[in-house]
Amino acid sequence: MPGDATLLEHLWLLFRHELSGLTGTLPNPDGTFRRERLDAALADAALADRAPADTAPADAGLADAGWRGVLAHATPPPGDPAQQGLLPRPVGFALVRGLGGPTRVLNSFFVVAGARRAGVGRRFAAEVIACFPGPWEIAFQDANAPAVAFWRAVATDAAGQAWTEEHRPVPGRPDVPPDTWISFTTSR
């Protein structure tokens, strides 16, 4: 993932910009948005890359650190002559935490607007979940109606009807509505 750090940082800005429409969050004075989650994933990736080969887990080294950043790419549609011969384009990312613990948390998930409504996000979410079988939790905000429908469909795809949904207060933020959390377990 370190080679993809710049790409993740660019997509992170798009993600946070889009969320700002729901949360009313303004950018920092330098035009960026808060990025603690991204920094945690990038730091864990850097630590994993520096670990001796015989101590790093076989699946890319981040299970012990607890975070994984995953990029989504898509090839431009073949029917567009202006796009012929182009390489796959970055269309999104997922940040997963809790890989060293009992429950994986899909901490951040984003697909660019131009790749939505074609199944890219649902396939990407399914791929990420399949990479890390076990208990999962995914949070979203009820005010984001497309996210509500999307995550319920993803949970059903992953676990059938064996998933739950609950509201939990946002830690340290009594001024905002609670997050909605979906929980389910996938098998190996």
MARVO-81410 format. One record per atom (N, C-alpha, C): atom name; x, y, z. Coordinates in nm, 4 decimals, decimal comma, padded with zeros to 6 digits. Layout:
BEGIN
   segu         px         py         pz
     CA          X          Y          Z
...
//
This chain:
BEGIN
   segu         px         py         pz
      N    00,0801   -00,1213    00,0000
     CA    00,0000    00,0000    00,0000
      C    00,0838    00,1269    00,0000
      N    00,2051    00,1297    00,0521
     CA    00,2789    00,2557    00,0530
      C    00,2939    00,3183   -00,0849
      N    00,3093    00,2373   -00,1885
     CA    00,3175    00,2920   -00,3230
      C    00,1885    00,3589   -00,3662
      N    00,0800    00,3258   -00,2979
     CA   -00,0510    00,3818   -00,3297
      C   -00,0903    00,4946   -00,2357
      N    00,0016    00,5385   -00,1506
     CA   -00,0322    00,6397   -00,0498
      C   -00,0855    00,7673   -00,1131
      N   -00,0215    00,8153   -00,2170
     CA   -00,0674    00,9400   -00,2814
      C   -00,2057    00,9218   -00,3410
      N   -00,2279    00,8087   -00,4038
     CA   -00,3599    00,7801   -00,4609
      C   -00,4663    00,7750   -00,3513
      N   -00,4359    00,7083   -00,2417
     CA   -00,5302    00,7049   -00,1297
      C   -00,5563    00,8450   -00,0745
      N   -00,4524    00,9271   -00,0645
     CA   -00,4704    01,0638   -00,0151
      C   -00,5622    01,1443   -00,1070
      N   -00,5475    01,1272   -00,2381
     CA   -00,6343    01,1994   -00,3328
      C   -00,7795    01,1537   -00,3197
      N   -00,7983    01,0216   -00,3144
     CA   -00,9345    00,9702   -00,3006
      C   -00,9945    01,0080   -00,1651
      N   -00,9098    01,0151   -00,0624
     CA   -00,9571    01,0558    00,0707
      C   -01,0174    01,1963    00,0652
      N   -00,9525    01,2877   -00,0041
     CA   -01,0064    01,4234   -00,0154
      C   -01,1440    01,4233   -00,0811
      N   -01,1615    01,3422   -00,1849
     CA   -01,2927    01,3323   -00,2499
      C   -01,3967    01,2774   -00,1527
      N   -01,3585    01,1746   -00,0787
     CA   -01,4461    01,1123    00,0200
      C   -01,4901    01,2127    00,1264
      N   -01,3927    01,2801    00,1853
     CA   -01,4252    01,3756    00,2912
      C   -01,5051    01,4948    00,2374
      N   -01,4748    01,5372    00,1147
     CA   -01,5521    01,6446    00,0534
      C   -01,6983    01,6026    00,0402
      N   -01,7205    01,4812   -00,0057
     CA   -01,8575    01,4340   -00,0208
      C   -01,9279    01,4252    00,1144
      N   -01,8592    01,3741    00,2160
     CA   -01,9196    01,3672    00,3495
      C   -01,9514    01,5048    00,4054
      N   -01,8742    01,6049    00,3659
     CA   -01,8978    01,7398    00,4183
      C   -02,0373    01,7904    00,3823
      N   -02,0927    01,7396    00,2724
     CA   -02,2289    01,7769    00,2358
      C   -02,3322    01,7232    00,3328
      N   -02,3005    01,6123    00,3991
     CA   -02,3907    01,5543    00,4989
      C   -02,3656    01,6096    00,6379
      N   -02,2384    01,6354    00,6682
     CA   -02,2017    01,6731    00,8050
      C   -02,1871    01,8233    00,8257
      N   -02,1735    01,8987    00,7171
     CA   -02,1496    02,0421    00,7297
      C   -02,0065    02,0756    00,7683
      N   -01,9179    01,9766    00,7626
     CA   -01,7777    01,9979    00,7984
      C   -01,7088    02,0835    00,6929
      N   -01,6324    02,1811    00,7373
     CA   -01,5543    02,2643    00,6465
      C   -01,4114    02,2120    00,6405
      N   -01,3430    02,2385    00,5289
     CA   -01,2026    02,1944    00,5207
      C   -01,1148    02,2707    00,6189
      N   -00,9984    02,2133    00,6459
     CA   -00,8956    02,2808    00,7252
      C   -00,8468    02,4037    00,6495
      N   -00,7747    02,4929    00,7143
     CA   -00,7250    02,6137    00,6464
      C   -00,6413    02,5842    00,5217
      N   -00,5762    02,4667    00,5168
     CA   -00,4942    02,4331    00,3992
      C   -00,5738    02,3619    00,2903
      N   -00,7063    02,3505    00,3064
     CA   -00,7912    02,2892    00,2053
      C   -00,8084    02,1395    00,2211
      N   -00,7448    02,0796    00,3200
     CA   -00,7604    01,9367    00,3442
      C   -00,8711    01,9144    00,4465
      N   -00,9024    01,7883    00,4678
     CA   -00,9992    01,7496    00,5702
      C   -00,9285    01,6608    00,6719
      N   -00,9907    01,6408    00,7865
     CA   -00,9300    01,5524    00,8875
      C   -00,9023    01,4160    00,8248
      N   -00,7944    01,3530    00,8720
     CA   -00,7499    01,2297    00,8077
      C   -00,6863    01,1306    00,9037
      N   -00,7311    01,1303    01,0287
     CA   -00,6721    01,0398    01,1268
      C   -00,6818    00,8939    01,0849
      N   -00,7955    00,8552    01,0281
     CA   -00,8130    00,7158    00,9863
      C   -00,7170    00,6800    00,8738
      N   -00,7073    00,7684    00,7774
     CA   -00,6144    00,7444    00,6673
      C   -00,4719    00,7365    00,7183
      N   -00,4340    00,8274    00,8049
     CA   -00,2976    00,8264    00,8591
      C   -00,2696    00,6977    00,9357
      N   -00,3691    00,6462    01,0098
     CA   -00,3494    00,5204    01,0825
      C   -00,3250    00,4054    00,9859
      N   -00,4012    00,3999    00,8788
     CA   -00,3830    00,2927    00,7805
      C   -00,2482    00,3058    00,7100
      N   -00,2099    00,4270    00,6752
     CA   -00,0808    00,4471    00,6088
      C    00,0353    00,4156    00,7027
      N    00,0214    00,4513    00,8302
     CA    00,1281    00,4222    00,9269
      C    00,1432    00,2718    00,9455
      N    00,0317    00,2002    00,9558
     CA    00,0395    00,0553    00,9698
      C    00,1017   -00,0086    00,8462
      N    00,0699    00,0445    00,7282
     CA    00,1289   -00,0095    00,6056
      C    00,2787    00,0139    00,6043
      N    00,3229    00,1305    00,6472
     CA    00,4664    00,1606    00,6494
      C    00,5381    00,0697    00,7482
      N    00,4779    00,0445    00,8639
     CA    00,5385   -00,0457    00,9623
      C    00,5470   -00,1871    00,9070
      N    00,4425   -00,2311    00,8399
     CA    00,4421   -00,3661    00,7846
      C    00,5484   -00,3809    00,6768
      N    00,5684   -00,2766    00,5969
     CA    00,6688   -00,2841    00,4907
      C    00,8104   -00,2893    00,5457
      N    00,8307   -00,2335    00,6662
     CA    00,9644   -00,2343    00,7258
      C    00,9919   -00,3598    00,8076
      N    00,8871   -00,4406    00,8327
     CA    00,9049   -00,5611    00,9139
      C    00,9870   -00,6631    00,8365
      N    01,0711   -00,7395    00,9049
     CA    01,1448   -00,8463    00,8374
      C    01,0485   -00,9438    00,7707
      N    01,0866   -00,9954    00,6560
     CA    00,9986   -01,0816    00,5773
      C    00,9481   -01,2011    00,6569
      N    01,0309   -01,2579    00,7438
     CA    00,9877   -01,3762    00,8158
      C    00,8949   -01,3460    00,9333
      N    00,8718   -01,2180    00,9636
     CA    00,7803   -01,1839    01,0723
      C    00,6503   -01,1248    01,0205
      N    00,6450   -01,0903    00,8916
     CA    00,5237   -01,0303    00,8361
      C    00,4226   -01,1392    00,8027
      N    00,2937   -01,1188    00,8343
     CA    00,1927   -01,2175    00,7974
      C    00,1914   -01,2387    00,6464
      N    00,1526   -01,3560    00,6045
     CA    00,1570   -01,3919    00,4632
      C    00,0631   -01,3076    00,3780
      N   -00,0448   -01,2559    00,4361
     CA   -00,1406   -01,1831    00,3541
      C   -00,1142   -01,0328    00,3548
      N    00,0054   -00,9932    00,3203
     CA    00,0458   -00,8546    00,2983
      C    00,0839   -00,7792    00,4236
      N    00,0837   -00,8400    00,5389
     CA    00,1500   -00,7820    00,6535
      C    00,0746   -00,6911    00,7454
      N   -00,0527   -00,6688    00,7268
     CA   -00,1187   -00,5713    00,8128
      C   -00,2113   -00,6323    00,9169
      N   -00,2253   -00,7622    00,9199
     CA   -00,3182   -00,8213    01,0166
      C   -00,2761   -00,7893    01,1598
      N   -00,1466   -00,7946    01,1889
     CA   -00,1019   -00,7649    01,3254
      C   -00,1197   -00,6177    01,3572
      N   -00,0965   -00,5312    01,2595
     CA   -00,1088   -00,3875    01,2814
      C   -00,2546   -00,3468    01,2950
      N   -00,3442   -00,4203    01,2324
     CA   -00,4857   -00,3929    01,2509
      C   -00,5550   -00,3147    01,1427
      N   -00,4829   -00,2537    01,0505
     CA   -00,5434   -00,1719    00,9457
      C   -00,5054   -00,2267    00,8090
      N   -00,5939   -00,2056    00,7139
     CA   -00,5623   -00,2363    00,5744
      C   -00,6343   -00,1340    00,4879
      N   -00,5644   -00,0801    00,3931
     CA   -00,6239    00,0051    00,2912
      C   -00,6334   -00,0754    00,1633
      N   -00,7495   -00,0709    00,0972
     CA   -00,7717   -00,1459   -00,0260
      C   -00,8220   -00,0488   -00,1310
      N   -00,7617   -00,0541   -00,2498
     CA   -00,8035    00,0310   -00,3608
      C   -00,8914   -00,0457   -00,4575
      N   -00,9865    00,0241   -00,5175
     CA   -01,0704   -00,0332   -00,6231
      C   -01,0322    00,0325   -00,7545
      N   -01,0219   -00,0486   -00,8581
     CA   -00,9934    00,0016   -00,9925
      C   -01,1000   -00,0517   -01,0881
      N   -01,1266    00,0223   -01,1931
     CA   -01,2203   -00,0216   -01,2966
      C   -01,1659    00,0205   -01,4317
      N   -01,1920   -00,0620   -01,5300
     CA   -01,1527   -00,0301   -01,6673
      C   -01,2636    00,0533   -01,7297
      N   -01,2281    00,1597   -01,8036
     CA   -01,3320    00,2399   -01,8692
      C   -01,4180    00,1525   -01,9603
      N   -01,5450    00,1878   -01,9774
     CA   -01,6350    00,1070   -02,0602
      C   -01,5819    00,0928   -02,2030
      N   -01,5942   -00,0272   -02,2609
     CA   -01,5394   -00,0492   -02,3946
      C   -01,6118    00,0273   -02,5049
      N   -01,7353    00,0705   -02,4814
     CA   -01,8109    00,1399   -02,5845
      C   -01,7700    00,2844   -02,6090
      N   -01,6844    00,3393   -02,5264
     CA   -01,6441    00,4795   -02,5392
      C   -01,5113    00,4867   -02,6140
      N   -01,5130    00,5301   -02,7415
     CA   -01,3891    00,5321   -02,8200
      C   -01,2809    00,6223   -02,7603
      N   -01,3200    00,7253   -02,6878
     CA   -01,2205    00,8148   -02,6273
      C   -01,1446    00,7457   -02,5149
      N   -01,1992    00,6364   -02,4636
     CA   -01,1392    00,5661   -02,3508
      C   -01,0626    00,4399   -02,3941
      N   -01,0620    00,4087   -02,5245
     CA   -00,9999    00,2856   -02,5724
      C   -00,8535    00,2770   -02,5322
      N   -00,8117    00,1610   -02,4877
     CA   -00,6723    00,1366   -02,4561
      C   -00,6253    00,1950   -02,3243
      N   -00,7138    00,2568   -02,2483
     CA   -00,6723    00,3156   -02,1211
      C   -00,6607    00,2084   -02,0138
      N   -00,5710    00,2298   -01,9232
     CA   -00,5513    00,1389   -01,8113
      C   -00,6656    00,1532   -01,7119
      N   -00,6828    00,0533   -01,6262
     CA   -00,7854    00,0676   -01,5219
      C   -00,7624    00,1943   -01,4395
      N   -00,8711    00,2543   -01,4003
     CA   -00,8673    00,3793   -01,3248
      C   -00,9026    00,3543   -01,1795
      N   -00,8447    00,4332   -01,0877
     CA   -00,8856    00,4206   -00,9466
      C   -01,0276    00,4740   -00,9316
      N   -01,1116    00,3949   -00,8664
     CA   -01,2507    00,4366   -00,8496
      C   -01,2956    00,4377   -00,7041
      N   -01,2089    00,3949   -00,6116
     CA   -01,2511    00,3974   -00,4730
      C   -01,1500    00,3334   -00,3807
      N   -01,1868    00,3314   -00,2525
     CA   -01,1007    00,2709   -00,1517
      C   -01,1847    00,2248   -00,0338
      N   -01,1246    00,1364    00,0441
     CA   -01,1826    00,0934    00,1718
      C   -01,0706    00,0936    00,2740
      N   -01,1002    00,1383    00,3940
     CA   -01,0084    00,1258    00,5065
      C   -01,0738    00,0315    00,6072
      N   -01,0023   -00,0753    00,6389
     CA   -01,0519   -00,1755    00,7315
      C   -00,9616   -00,1731    00,8538
      N   -01,0220   -00,1744    00,9714
     CA   -00,9440   -00,1827    01,0950
      C   -00,9925   -00,3011    01,1760
      N   -00,9166   -00,3319    01,2813
     CA   -00,9541   -00,4425    01,3675
      C   -00,9078   -00,5778    01,3178
      N   -00,8161   -00,5791    01,2215
     CA   -00,7727   -00,7068    01,1652
      C   -00,6944   -00,7913    01,2638
      N   -00,6357   -00,7280    01,3640
     CA   -00,5645   -00,8036    01,4659
      C   -00,6537   -00,8447    01,5823
      N   -00,7805   -00,8071    01,5782
     CA   -00,8722   -00,8363    01,6879
      C   -00,9864   -00,9253    01,6439
      N   -01,0875   -00,9337    01,7266
     CA   -01,1968   -01,0263    01,6966
      C   -01,2938   -00,9768    01,5883
      N   -01,3031   -00,8449    01,5670
     CA   -01,4030   -00,7911    01,4740
      C   -01,3385   -00,6946    01,3755
      N   -01,3692   -00,7143    01,2481
     CA   -01,3222   -00,6225    01,1448
      C   -01,4227   -00,5077    01,1355
      N   -01,3732   -00,3867    01,1154
     CA   -01,4597   -00,2701    01,1023
      C   -01,4284   -00,2037    00,9694
      N   -01,5311   -00,1923    00,8854
     CA   -01,5136   -00,1187    00,7610
      C   -01,5218    00,0285    00,7982
      N   -01,4051    00,0863    00,8198
     CA   -01,3931    00,2180    00,8794
      C   -01,4292    00,3295    00,7832
      N   -01,3889    00,3164    00,6584
     CA   -01,4184    00,4166    00,5560
      C   -01,4333    00,3437    00,4242
      N   -01,5292    00,3876    00,3427
     CA   -01,5545    00,3244    00,2135
      C   -01,6004    00,4325    00,1183
      N   -01,5443    00,4319   -00,0020
     CA   -01,5775    00,5366   -00,0979
      C   -01,5642    00,4842   -00,2395
      N   -01,6602    00,5200   -00,3253
     CA   -01,6544    00,4953   -00,4685
      C   -01,6876    00,6276   -00,5366
      N   -01,6054    00,6672   -00,6336
     CA   -01,6272    00,7951   -00,7023
      C   -01,7628    00,7938   -00,7728
      N   -01,8222    00,9108   -00,7835
     CA   -01,9567    00,9238   -00,8394
      C   -01,9673    00,8639   -00,9795
      N   -01,8655    00,8790   -01,0615
     CA   -01,8702    00,8277   -01,1983
      C   -01,8740    00,6769   -01,2084
      N   -01,8449    00,6062   -01,1003
     CA   -01,8465    00,4591   -01,1012
      C   -01,9659    00,4016   -01,0259
      N   -02,0525    00,4871   -00,9764
     CA   -02,1671    00,4396   -00,8987
      C   -02,2820    00,3969   -00,9892
      N   -02,3734    00,3261   -00,9307
     CA   -02,4961    00,2792   -00,9949
      C   -02,4700    00,1765   -01,1052
      N   -02,3507    00,1164   -01,1027
     CA   -02,3187    00,0114   -01,1993
      C   -02,2736   -00,1159   -01,1281
      N   -02,2894   -00,1221   -00,9964
     CA   -02,2515   -00,2401   -00,9204
      C   -02,1068   -00,2430   -00,8750
      N   -02,0295   -00,1394   -00,9089
     CA   -01,8875   -00,1362   -00,8717
      C   -01,8718   -00,1379   -00,7201
      N   -01,9451   -00,0544   -00,6500
     CA   -01,9333   -00,0456   -00,5049
      C   -01,9724   -00,1745   -00,4360
      N   -02,0781   -00,2365   -00,4805
     CA   -02,1239   -00,3602   -00,4174
      C   -02,0245   -00,4734   -00,4407
      N   -01,9709   -00,4815   -00,5622
     CA   -01,8688   -00,5838   -00,5892
      C   -01,7433   -00,5577   -00,5070
      N   -01,7039   -00,4314   -00,4978
     CA   -01,5849   -00,3959   -00,4217
      C   -01,6044   -00,4282   -00,2734
      N   -01,7191   -00,3910   -00,2174
     CA   -01,7468   -00,4219   -00,0768
      C   -01,7430   -00,5729   -00,0541
      N   -01,8015   -00,6494   -00,1445
     CA   -01,8016   -00,7953   -00,1315
      C   -01,6594   -00,8511   -00,1348
      N   -01,5755   -00,7964   -00,2221
     CA   -01,4362   -00,8416   -00,2307
      C   -01,3603   -00,8117   -00,1017
      N   -01,3794   -00,6925   -00,0482
     CA   -01,3111   -00,6548    00,0756
      C   -01,3550   -00,7461    00,1895
      N   -01,4840   -00,7670    00,2030
     CA   -01,5373   -00,8516    00,3101
      C   -01,4864   -00,9955    00,2946
      N   -01,4823   -01,0446    00,1719
     CA   -01,4359   -01,1824    00,1479
      C   -01,2880   -01,2000    00,1825
      N   -01,2105   -01,0940    00,1731
     CA   -01,0669   -01,1026    00,2048
      C   -01,0414   -01,1268    00,3532
      N   -01,1355   -01,0884    00,4379
     CA   -01,1154   -01,0947    00,5827
      C   -01,2364   -01,1601    00,6494
      N   -01,2532   -01,2916    00,6350
     CA   -01,3711   -01,3560    00,6933
      C   -01,3734   -01,3431    00,8455
      N   -01,4942   -01,3452    00,8981
     CA   -01,5138   -01,3354    01,0421
      C   -01,6195   -01,2314    01,0743
      N   -01,6248   -01,1868    01,1988
     CA   -01,7219   -01,0846    01,2398
      C   -01,6886   -00,9478    01,1777
      N   -01,7924   -00,8791    01,1330
     CA   -01,7789   -00,7466    01,0704
      C   -01,8743   -00,6472    01,1347
      N   -01,8323   -00,5193    01,1349
     CA   -01,9202   -00,4075    01,1706
      C   -01,8978   -00,2969    01,0687
      N   -02,0086   -00,2356    01,0271
     CA   -02,0036   -00,1261    00,9299
      C   -02,0954   -00,0159    00,9804
      N   -02,0410    00,1048    00,9893
     CA   -02,1201    00,2188    01,0370
      C   -02,1537    00,3118    00,9211
      N   -02,2688    00,3761    00,9323
     CA   -02,3095    00,4777    00,8344
      C   -02,4096    00,5700    00,9031
      N   -02,4441    00,6768    00,8351
     CA   -02,5369    00,7751    00,8900
      C   -02,6728    00,7609    00,8218
      N   -02,7779    00,7640    00,9000
     CA   -02,9135    00,7534    00,8457
      C   -02,9455    00,8671    00,7488
      N   -02,8825    00,9819    00,7664
     CA   -02,9078    01,0959    00,6773
      C   -02,8591    01,0689    00,5353
      N   -02,7735    00,9701    00,5179
     CA   -02,7203    00,9342    00,3861
      C   -02,8052    00,8185    00,3321
      N   -02,9205    00,8516    00,2746
     CA   -03,0169    00,7498    00,2298
      C   -02,9559    00,6471    00,1341
      N   -02,8742    00,6867    00,0363
     CA   -02,8137    00,5842   -00,0497
      C   -02,7257    00,4870    00,0291
      N   -02,6560    00,5360    00,1322
     CA   -02,5711    00,4476    00,2132
      C   -02,6555    00,3485    00,2920
      N   -02,7696    00,3910    00,3422
     CA   -02,8572    00,3016    00,4183
      C   -02,8956    00,1820    00,3316
      N   -02,9459    00,2078    00,2111
     CA   -02,9869    00,0992    00,1213
      C   -02,8665    00,0148    00,0782
      N   -02,7555    00,0805    00,0482
     CA   -02,6352    00,0117    00,0023
      C   -02,5845   -00,0865    00,1067
      N   -02,5656   -00,0405    00,2327
     CA   -02,5071   -00,1262    00,3340
      C   -02,6003   -00,2379    00,3767
      N   -02,7291   -00,2152    00,3742
     CA   -02,8228   -00,3237    00,4023
      C   -02,8140   -00,4313    00,2936
      N   -02,8017   -00,3883    00,1681
     CA   -02,7871   -00,4848    00,0579
      C   -02,6544   -00,5599    00,0679
      N   -02,5465   -00,4898    00,1014
     CA   -02,4157   -00,5548    00,1176
      C   -02,4217   -00,6584    00,2302
      N   -02,4833   -00,6231    00,3429
     CA   -02,4949   -00,7168    00,4552
      C   -02,5752   -00,8399    00,4144
      N   -02,6819   -00,8194    00,3400
     CA   -02,7632   -00,9324    00,2934
      C   -02,6838   -01,0192    00,1966
      N   -02,6083   -00,9565    00,1070
     CA   -02,5232   -01,0332    00,0153
      C   -02,4218   -01,1170    00,0930
      N   -02,3649   -01,0608    00,1976
     CA   -02,2576   -01,1271    00,2730
      C   -02,3095   -01,2329    00,3701
      N   -02,4252   -01,2081    00,4318
     CA   -02,4688   -01,2953    00,5419
      C   -02,6150   -01,3379    00,5335
      N   -02,6791   -01,3167    00,4193
     CA   -02,8217   -01,3479    00,4115
      C   -02,8977   -01,2585    00,5072
      N   -02,9885   -01,3166    00,5824
     CA   -03,0655   -01,2387    00,6803
      C   -03,0005   -01,2377    00,8180
      N   -02,8822   -01,2974    00,8294
     CA   -02,8153   -01,3090    00,9598
      C   -02,7288   -01,1871    00,9895
      N   -02,7918   -01,0694    00,9910
     CA   -02,7210   -00,9470    01,0286
      C   -02,8128   -00,8641    01,1176
      N   -02,7495   -00,7780    01,1950
     CA   -02,8257   -00,6920    01,2854
      C   -02,7911   -00,5464    01,2576
      N   -02,8783   -00,4606    01,3054
     CA   -02,8594   -00,3162    01,2884
      C   -02,8950   -00,2480    01,4195
      N   -02,8108   -00,1528    01,4610
     CA   -02,8372   -00,0785    01,5839
      C   -02,7805    00,0624    01,5717
      N   -02,8329    00,1528    01,6530
     CA   -02,7804    00,2887    01,6608
      C   -02,6862    00,2987    01,7808
      N   -02,5720    00,3656    01,7575
     CA   -02,4749    00,3872    01,8653
      C   -02,4332    00,5340    01,8644
      N   -02,4194    00,5939    01,9817
     CA   -02,3735    00,7333    01,9863
      C   -02,2328    00,7451    01,9266
      N   -02,2070    00,8590    01,8662
     CA   -02,0740    00,8869    01,8127
      C   -01,9867    00,9301    01,9309
      N   -01,8773    00,8577    01,9572
     CA   -01,7937    00,8915    02,0734
      C   -01,7453    01,0365    02,0707
      N   -01,7650    01,1045    02,1818
     CA   -01,7182    01,2425    02,1937
      C   -01,7976    01,3439    02,1131
      N   -01,9091    01,3028    02,0524
     CA   -01,9882    01,3933    01,9695
      C   -02,1366    01,3862    02,0058
      N   -02,1732    01,4344    02,1246
     CA   -02,3146    01,4279    02,1635
      C   -02,4032    01,5193    02,0784
      N   -02,3400    01,6082    02,0005
     CA   -02,4138    01,7041    01,9197
      C   -02,4579    01,6471    01,7845
      N   -02,4156    01,5255    01,7498
     CA   -02,4523    01,4677    01,6197
      C   -02,5398    01,3452    01,6404
      N   -02,6222    01,3138    01,5403
     CA   -02,7063    01,1947    01,5523
      C   -02,6200    01,0687    01,5652
      N   -02,6742    00,9643    01,6258
     CA   -02,5977    00,8405    01,6385
      C   -02,5715    00,7778    01,5020
      N   -02,4637    00,6998    01,4948
     CA   -02,4352    00,6222    01,3741
      C   -02,5216    00,4968    01,3756
      N   -02,5500    00,4467    01,2583
     CA   -02,6147    00,3168    01,2441
      C   -02,5042    00,2156    01,2183
      N   -02,5069    00,1043    01,2899
     CA   -02,4063   -00,0010    01,2773
      C   -02,4742   -00,1293    01,2333
      N   -02,4197   -00,1880    01,1290
     CA   -02,4635   -00,3210    01,0832
      C   -02,3549   -00,4184    01,1264
      N   -02,3962   -00,5336    01,1792
     CA   -02,3041   -00,6378    01,2235
      C   -02,3428   -00,7699    01,1595
      N   -02,2434   -00,8473    01,1172
     CA   -02,2650   -00,9802    01,0627
      C   -02,1339   -01,0569    01,0684
      N   -02,1417   -01,1855    01,0417
     CA   -02,0230   -01,2704    01,0397
      C   -02,0186   -01,3469    00,9087
      N   -01,8994   -01,3494    00,8492
     CA   -01,8788   -01,4299    00,7292
      C   -01,7879   -01,5470    00,7634
      N   -01,7997   -01,6534    00,6882
     CA   -01,7157   -01,7707    00,7139
      C   -01,6008   -01,7768    00,6142
      N   -01,5038   -01,8569    00,6459
     CA   -01,3866   -01,8752    00,5600
      C   -01,4214   -01,9497    00,4364
//
